[in-house]
Amino acid sequence: MTATAVKPDLLGSLLTRITGDEKHAPSAYSTLDVLWVLYDRILRVSPETADEPDRDRFLLSKGHGPAAYYAVLAAKGFFPVEWLDDLGGSTSRLGHHPDRVLIPGVEIGTGSLGHGLGLAVGTALGLRAQGYAEAHTFVLLGDAELDEGSNHEAIAYVAATGLPLTAIVIDNRSATHGWPGGIASRFVAWTVSMVDGRDHSELEAALQPRDRPHVVIATVEPKGY
């Protein structure tokens, strides 16, 4: 079956086709706008260029509730929209966590919180070593993931090496622990953009590729589609 792109106004209907993971619906809805702006306006990757070595990389570290990720990939034609009707089935490619071996367009398998930023560091280092100066790495995290210590090692390393990496943190106040100064204070020596996670124009401006470490903190209020 050939996958074809669909119009953005159908994105919400694609998301509602996915059933069986309703408990993670807030996670999916909080990321939908960011993911759409990334794939529609920012990332240099498409179904036709998904294997090109100099493509941009997007890594989903916020591994719970990948329904929005699947909906956007289907909307952009990476796989047929009919796949959305079977999440976690015995013959389905779409699991409750993304699998890069089974799903076109997925760069890494995720699920364990706190791993994605470290993997993004390795990805950005690899692209730099191979001379792909135009290839940028983006990673999406949840605010609660920042409670994992591995992220702080990654944040410090990226700052010290000046990697051209953009981290996006969805702030829906789901973190267990508070942090003096807010999320931005964790990203020492990174440039920071604070945006409305539903505002596509703000997101597009903040997500423009940069040649140094940058974090986009997208505040999201719960809402349905």
C-alpha positions as CSV (number, residue, x, y, z in Angstrom):
1,M,0.0,0.0,0.0
2,T,1.4,3.4,-1.0
3,A,1.6,6.1,1.7
4,T,0.5,9.6,0.7
5,A,0.6,12.8,2.6
6,V,-2.7,14.3,4.0
7,K,-3.8,17.9,4.8
8,P,-2.9,19.3,8.2
9,D,-6.5,19.9,9.1
10,L,-7.0,16.1,9.1
11,L,-4.3,15.6,11.7
12,G,-6.6,15.5,14.7
13,S,-8.8,12.9,13.0
14,L,-5.8,10.7,12.3
15,L,-4.9,10.9,16.0
16,T,-8.4,9.7,17.0
17,R,-8.0,6.7,14.8
18,I,-5.5,5.3,17.3
19,T,-7.1,3.4,20.1
20,G,-5.8,1.3,22.9
21,D,-3.5,3.8,24.6
22,E,-6.0,6.3,26.0
23,K,-4.2,6.6,29.3
24,H,-1.4,8.4,27.5
25,A,-3.7,10.7,25.5
26,P,-2.5,13.8,27.4
27,S,1.1,13.0,26.4
28,A,0.0,12.7,22.8
29,Y,-2.0,15.9,22.6
30,S,0.7,17.9,24.3
31,T,3.2,17.0,21.6
32,L,1.0,17.1,18.5
33,D,1.6,20.8,17.5
34,V,5.4,20.6,18.1
35,L,5.7,17.5,16.0
36,W,3.6,18.9,13.2
37,V,5.6,22.1,13.0
38,L,8.9,20.1,13.0
39,Y,7.9,17.8,10.1
40,D,5.9,20.4,8.2
41,R,8.3,23.4,8.4
42,I,11.7,22.5,9.9
43,L,13.1,19.1,9.3
44,R,15.0,18.3,6.1
45,V,13.6,14.8,5.9
46,S,10.8,13.2,3.9
47,P,9.7,9.6,3.0
48,E,11.9,10.0,-0.1
49,T,15.0,11.1,1.8
50,A,14.6,9.1,5.0
51,D,17.8,7.1,4.3
52,E,19.9,10.0,3.1
53,P,23.0,10.3,5.3
54,D,22.8,14.1,5.4
55,R,19.2,14.3,6.5
56,D,18.1,16.0,9.7
57,R,17.4,13.7,12.6
58,F,14.5,13.8,15.0
59,L,14.6,11.7,18.1
60,L,11.5,11.2,20.3
61,S,12.7,10.8,23.9
62,K,9.3,11.4,25.3
63,G,8.5,7.8,24.7
64,H,5.1,7.5,26.4
65,G,2.1,7.9,24.2
66,P,3.7,8.0,20.7
67,A,0.3,8.3,19.1
68,A,0.9,11.9,18.0
69,Y,4.2,10.9,16.5
70,Y,2.5,8.1,14.5
71,A,-0.2,10.5,13.3
72,V,2.3,13.0,12.0
73,L,4.4,10.4,10.3
74,A,1.3,9.0,8.6
75,A,0.1,12.5,7.7
76,K,3.5,13.1,6.0
77,G,3.4,9.9,4.0
78,F,6.0,7.8,5.8
79,F,3.6,5.0,6.1
80,P,-0.1,4.3,5.2
81,V,-2.7,5.9,7.5
82,E,-4.4,2.5,7.7
83,W,-1.6,1.4,10.1
84,L,-3.1,3.8,12.7
85,D,-6.1,1.6,13.1
86,D,-4.1,-1.2,14.8
87,L,-1.9,0.0,17.7
88,G,-0.2,-2.8,19.5
89,G,-1.8,-5.6,17.6
90,S,-0.1,-9.0,17.0
91,T,0.7,-8.1,13.5
92,S,1.0,-4.3,13.9
93,R,4.2,-2.4,13.3
94,L,3.0,0.3,15.7
95,G,3.8,-0.6,19.2
96,H,3.2,1.3,22.4
97,H,6.7,2.6,22.0
98,P,8.3,3.4,18.6
99,D,10.5,0.8,16.9
100,R,12.9,2.1,14.4
101,V,13.2,-1.3,12.7
102,L,9.5,-1.6,12.0
103,I,8.4,2.0,11.4
104,P,9.6,4.1,8.4
105,G,10.9,7.5,9.6
106,V,11.6,6.5,13.2
107,E,15.3,7.1,14.1
108,I,15.5,5.4,17.5
109,G,13.5,2.9,19.6
110,T,12.4,4.7,22.8
111,G,10.4,4.0,26.0
112,S,12.8,4.3,28.9
113,L,12.7,7.9,29.9
114,G,15.9,9.8,30.1
115,H,17.7,8.0,27.2
116,G,16.9,10.2,24.3
117,L,19.1,13.3,25.0
118,G,22.2,11.1,25.4
119,L,21.3,9.4,22.1
120,A,20.9,12.8,20.4
121,V,24.4,13.8,21.6
122,G,25.8,10.7,20.0
123,T,23.9,11.4,16.8
124,A,25.1,15.0,16.6
125,L,28.7,13.9,17.3
126,G,28.5,11.3,14.5
127,L,27.1,13.8,12.0
128,R,29.9,16.3,12.9
129,A,32.6,13.6,12.6
130,Q,31.3,12.7,9.1
131,G,31.3,16.3,8.0
132,Y,27.5,16.7,7.6
133,A,27.5,20.3,8.6
134,E,24.0,20.9,7.3
135,A,22.4,18.0,9.2
136,H,20.8,19.0,12.4
137,T,19.6,16.9,15.4
138,F,16.4,17.6,17.3
139,V,15.2,15.7,20.4
140,L,11.8,16.0,22.1
141,L,11.7,15.5,25.9
142,G,9.0,15.6,28.6
143,D,9.5,17.8,31.6
144,A,9.4,14.8,33.9
145,E,12.3,13.2,32.1
146,L,14.6,15.9,33.4
147,D,14.4,14.1,36.8
148,E,16.7,11.5,35.3
149,G,20.3,12.2,36.1
150,S,21.6,11.1,32.7
151,N,20.1,14.2,31.1
152,H,22.2,16.5,33.2
153,E,25.4,14.8,32.1
154,A,24.2,15.2,28.5
155,I,23.3,18.8,29.0
156,A,26.7,19.6,30.4
157,Y,28.5,17.7,27.7
158,V,26.6,19.5,24.9
159,A,27.4,22.9,26.4
160,A,31.1,22.0,26.7
161,T,31.4,20.8,23.1
162,G,29.0,23.3,21.4
163,L,27.1,20.7,19.5
164,P,24.5,22.0,17.1
165,L,21.7,20.2,18.9
166,T,18.2,21.5,19.6
167,A,16.3,20.0,22.6
168,I,12.5,20.6,22.9
169,V,11.0,20.2,26.3
170,I,7.2,19.9,26.6
171,D,6.3,21.7,29.9
172,N,2.9,20.6,31.0
173,R,3.9,20.7,34.7
174,S,4.0,16.9,35.0
175,A,7.4,16.7,36.6
176,T,7.5,15.1,40.0
177,H,10.0,17.5,41.5
178,G,10.2,21.3,41.2
179,W,13.4,23.0,40.1
180,P,14.6,26.5,41.3
181,G,14.4,28.9,38.4
182,G,12.3,26.6,36.2
183,I,13.3,24.3,33.4
184,A,15.5,26.8,31.6
185,S,17.9,27.0,34.5
186,R,18.8,23.4,34.0
187,F,20.3,24.1,30.5
188,V,23.4,26.0,31.6
189,A,25.2,27.7,28.7
190,W,22.5,26.8,26.2
191,T,20.4,29.4,24.4
192,V,16.8,29.3,25.4
193,S,13.4,30.0,23.7
194,M,10.2,30.0,25.8
195,V,7.2,29.5,23.6
196,D,3.5,28.6,23.6
197,G,3.5,25.0,22.6
198,R,0.3,25.4,20.6
199,D,1.4,28.5,18.6
200,H,2.8,27.3,15.3
201,S,4.4,30.6,14.4
202,E,6.2,30.8,17.7
203,L,7.3,27.2,17.4
204,E,8.6,27.7,13.8
205,A,10.7,30.7,14.8
206,A,12.2,28.9,17.9
207,L,12.9,25.7,16.0
208,Q,15.0,27.2,13.3
209,P,18.3,25.2,13.0
210,R,21.2,26.7,14.9
211,D,24.9,26.1,15.1
212,R,25.1,25.8,18.9
213,P,23.1,24.1,21.8
214,H,19.6,25.4,22.0
215,V,16.6,24.4,24.0
216,V,13.0,25.2,23.2
217,I,10.6,25.1,26.2
218,A,7.1,24.7,24.9
219,T,4.4,25.3,27.5
220,V,1.2,23.4,26.8
221,E,-2.2,23.7,28.4
222,P,-4.3,20.5,28.0
223,K,-7.0,20.6,25.3
224,G,-8.6,18.2,22.9
225,Y,-8.8,18.2,19.1
